């Protein structure tokens, strides 16, 4: 079975990290997001995926010159102009000449959804299109999808007020589609699947949906990106957070490393250390991902954070609940903490040098 993977967005919510790289090329616990997404597809029998590209397409093409990502053969469809969700699906599917049942996923969503069960449901109901659904606490930022007892979609409500939402089951960004859906998508213009294609199909009675309690996370914000890293680090039940990592209890409780690292501190716990990481004496690292080649100097602390490859946390600096971009430097004694009045993860851009002291509000 083939898949279309939507990776064309500019990732504006993740700026400044996405000013230099598409969000799907950002690492999640030392593995590119796109590799995690395609690895999940490979585990469910997907052998070919067409990546619907828009923003910085060369980043994907150059990263995978052999045309294989996580065991999946890939081809590329580069949109000439932004076509929105359905438009991108139509463009990529026609480019790949898809003529059988296929899967569509968003390239910035991490999930362990059982795709086989979703496909079986789709085929068992004779559906033209089937949407995977996931429950959320607040559905007001998503497309809400109420269904009847048979799973037939009765409405498709985009971003309702929380008090008006008829269900907390939302569009999880995974679809099983028949090729006939492509006839519903006009060519060469923007078409929203959430506002145009799916509502029309719901009205025609040809759209079904299936809910799941599987893990699901839209990684498109700094807080969600941080959570994705920490979830993989702390929630894998003894499995490595990235292929090739090994748990090394000599470094500390729950510490994983990728290849060789240099650790002189006894205060490292529940963390992933990329290849070539250096952690100096008296440094504290807890519940964090330290990317390959990064350095945490003496007396510095990194807690609940992601330090991306090549970054440096200087002596006695403190980083908490934050994302430090590739090659960035946090100067001596600097405090990089979320502002208490906002509570959102702090993001330090790639290559930035932070000097002086930044004290979080309310500290």
N, C-alpha and C positions, 0 to 999 in steps of 0.2 A: 504494500500500500504506500502511496505517496502522501506527502504533507506539504502544506504551504506554511512558512514561518514568517510572520510579520515583524520586520526589523527596520522599518523605514523611518521611524520617528526621530526627532532631533534630541529627545531626552531633556527638554528644557527644565523639568522639575529637578533634575540631577546636576544642573550647572552649579559650579564651574567644572565638575569632573568630565562632563560631556562636551566641553569646548574643544577638547583634543582627541576624544575617542567616542564612538557610538556606545550607548549604555550597555548594549549586549556584549561588547568586547571588554567591559570592566570585569575584573576578577571577583568572584564570589568564593571566599575561602581558597584563594590561590588557583582557581580554575575559571576560565572565561565563562560568563553567563551563558553565551550561546552554546558552549560545549555541554553545559549542564542541561539545557533545554533539549538539545538534540540527543544527548545520551539517554534521556527519558524516552524520547521517541524510539530510539533504537531498541530499548528494552521491551517495546511493544510491537516489534515487527516492522517498523517503518524503515524502508531501505533507501528511499530517495526523498530529499526535501529540496524545495525551491525556496530560496531566501528572497523575499520581496524587499528590495533595498531602496533607500532614498538618500539618507544622510550619510556622508562619508562611505560610500560603497567600497572604495579601494581598501579600507581597513579590513574588511572581511576577505576580499579576494586575495590580498597580499598575505594575510595570516594563514590561509589554507590553500596554497597553490596547487596541492594535489587533488583538490576538489572533494576531500573527505573530512568530515567533522564528527568526532566521537563515534566513528564507525558507520556514519550515514553518508552516502554519496550526495553531494549538494550541487545545485546549479543556481545561477543568479539571475534575477529579473530586476533591472534597475529602472525605477519609475522615472519617466522624463519630467514629470511634475507631480506634486503630492496628489494622490488619488483617494485618500481616506480609506477606511477599513475595507469596505466591499469593493471599491475600485481597485485597491491593491490586490485583493484576492483574485478578482477577475483578470487583472493584468498578468499576475504571476502564473495563474492556472493556464491561461491561454498560451503564455510563453513556454510553459512546460508540456503543453498539449495533454493536459489531464483529461481523461475520458472515462474514468471509473470513480467509484466512491473514494473520497479523500478526506484527510484531516487538516484542520487549520488550527494553529496555535499562535499566541502572542509571544514574541521572543523575549519579553521582559517579565514573564510570569513563571515562577518556580512552583512546581506541584508534583505530587506523586499519585495523581489521578490514575485510576485504572482505565486506560484507553480501550483495552479489550472489552471491558464491560460496557463502555459507552458505545462502541461500534456494534456490539451485539444487541443492545437496546435499540439503536437506530435501525438495524436491519429487521429486528423482530417486530417493529411497529410500522414498517414500510414507510418510514419518514423520508421526506425530501431533504430535511436538515434537522440536526439535533444539536442542542446546546448543552454543554456541561455547566452545571450550576454549583455554587458554593455558598454556604451561609456566612453572613457577616453581622456584626453587632449594629452597625449603622449603614443602611443601604443607600443613603441619600447621595453618595458620590458615584453610584454605579447604575447599571441597567438592571432593573428588577423584573423578574420573570415569573409571574404566577401561572400555574398549570392546573388542568383538571385531573381527575383521578387516574386517567390513562397516560398522563404525562404530556398531553397536548397543550401547547402554549395558548393561553387565552388572551394574553396581552403582552406587550413589551413596553415597559415604562422606563424611560431614561431619566435617571437622577431625580426621583420624587422626593418631596419633603419627607423627613423621617417619620412623622406622624401619619402621613398619608400612604406609606408603602404597604401594599397588601400582603407582602411576604418579605422575609429577609434573605431569600435566595436570589443571588445575583448572577449575571452573566460572567462566567469564569474565564472567558477568552479561549475556550477549546471547543471546536465545532467538528461535526462529521457532516459532510455535504455530498449530495449527488451532483453530477455534472450539470443537471438541468438547472441548478441554482445559478449557474453562470449566465443563462439566458435572461435572468432577472436583473442582471447588473449591466447597465449601459456602459459602452466603451468610451474612453477618452474624456471622462469627466469625473469629478469627485462624487463618490457615492458612499454614504454611511450605512454600514450593515445594521447598526443599532437603531437608527432613526428612519431608515427607508426600507431596506431589504427585509429584515426580520419582521417589522410590523406588518408589511404587506403579506408575508407568508403566514403570519399568525391569523390574519383576517381570512386567509384562504383555507386555514385548517391544516396546512402541510408542515407546520413547525412543531417539533417536540423538544422536550428538555428532561434531563435527569440530574437530580441533586446528588452530591457526594460530600462526605465528611473528610475527604482527603486533605492533606496539607496543601495550602494555596497561599501564595503571596505575590502581589503585584509589587515589583521592586523599584518602581519609578520615582520614589522620593528618597531623600537622604535617610529619613528614619527607617523606611522599609528596606533600603539597601543595607543599612547597618544591621537591621534585624535579620536579614537573610544570611549574612555572614555568621552572626552569633547563633542563629538556629542550627545551621549546619555544624557549627563547632560544638555546641552543647547538647544537641538533640539526636545524635546519630546512634546512640545505644551501642557503643563499642565499635562502630564502623568508622573507617577513616573519613574525615570531612572532605578529602580530595584524594583521587587515585595516586598511589605511590607514597602517601604519608604513613608514618608508623608512630605508634604511641611509645614515648620514651619516658618512663617513670623516673629515670635517674635525673631528669630535668625538672620534675615536679609533677604534682597530681593532675592527671588529665591533660598532659602536654603532648601535642603531636608535632612532629617535625618532618620536613620534606628535605631529604638528603642531609648534608653536613651543616651544622650550625655551631656557633661559638657562644656558650652561655656561662658567664662567671657569677651569676646571681642565684641565690637559693630561694628567691621570692617570685617564682614563675609558676602559674597554675592555670588550668582550663583554657589553654591557648594553642594556637597553631602557628608554628614558626616556619617560614619559607626557607628555601635553600639560601645558604650564605648569610643568614641573619646573625647579628652580633648583639648580645645583651650583656652589658658591663656589670661589674660588682655593684651591689646595693640598689640595683634597679628593681622596680616592681612591675610585673606584667600579669594581668589577671583578666580572664574572659575576653581575650582579644585575638585578632588576627594580625600577625606581623609579616608583611610581604617580603618576598625574596630580596636579599641585599640590603634590607633596612637595618638601622642601628638604633639601639636604645642605650643611651649613655648612663654613666654612674649616677645614682640617686634620682633618676627620672622615674616617672610612673605612667603606665598606660593601662587604663581600666575600661572594659566594655567598649572598646574602640577598634577601628580598622586602620592600620598603618600600611599604606600601599607601597609597592616595591620601590626601593631606593631612597625612601624617606629617612630622615634622621631626627630623633628626639634627643635634644642636647641635655647636658647634665642638669638635674634637678628641675627639669620641666615636668609639667603634669598635663596629661591628655585623658579626658574622660568623656564617654558618650559621643565620640567624634570620629570623623573620617579625615585622615591626613593623606593628601594626594601624592601621586608618584613623584619622587625626587624632591619633595618639600622638606624644609628644615624648620623645626620648632626650636627657637633659641633657648639659651639657658634661663631657667627659672620662669619661663612663660607658662601661663595657665590657659589651656584650651578646654573649656567646659561649656556645656549648653547653658544659655541664659535661662535662669529659673522662671522668668516671666513668659518665656516662649516654650521651653522644653524640647525644642527640636535639635537634632544632631547638628553640630558645627561641621562645616566642610571647608577644608583648607585646599586651595587649588594646587594643581600640579606645579612643581618647581618653585612654589612660594617660599620666601624666607620670612619667618615671623620673629621679630625682635621685641625687646621690652617685655612688659608684663600685661597680660589681659586677665582681669579678675572677673569671674562670673557674677552677675547681679545676685544680690542676696547672700553672697558668701561672707 
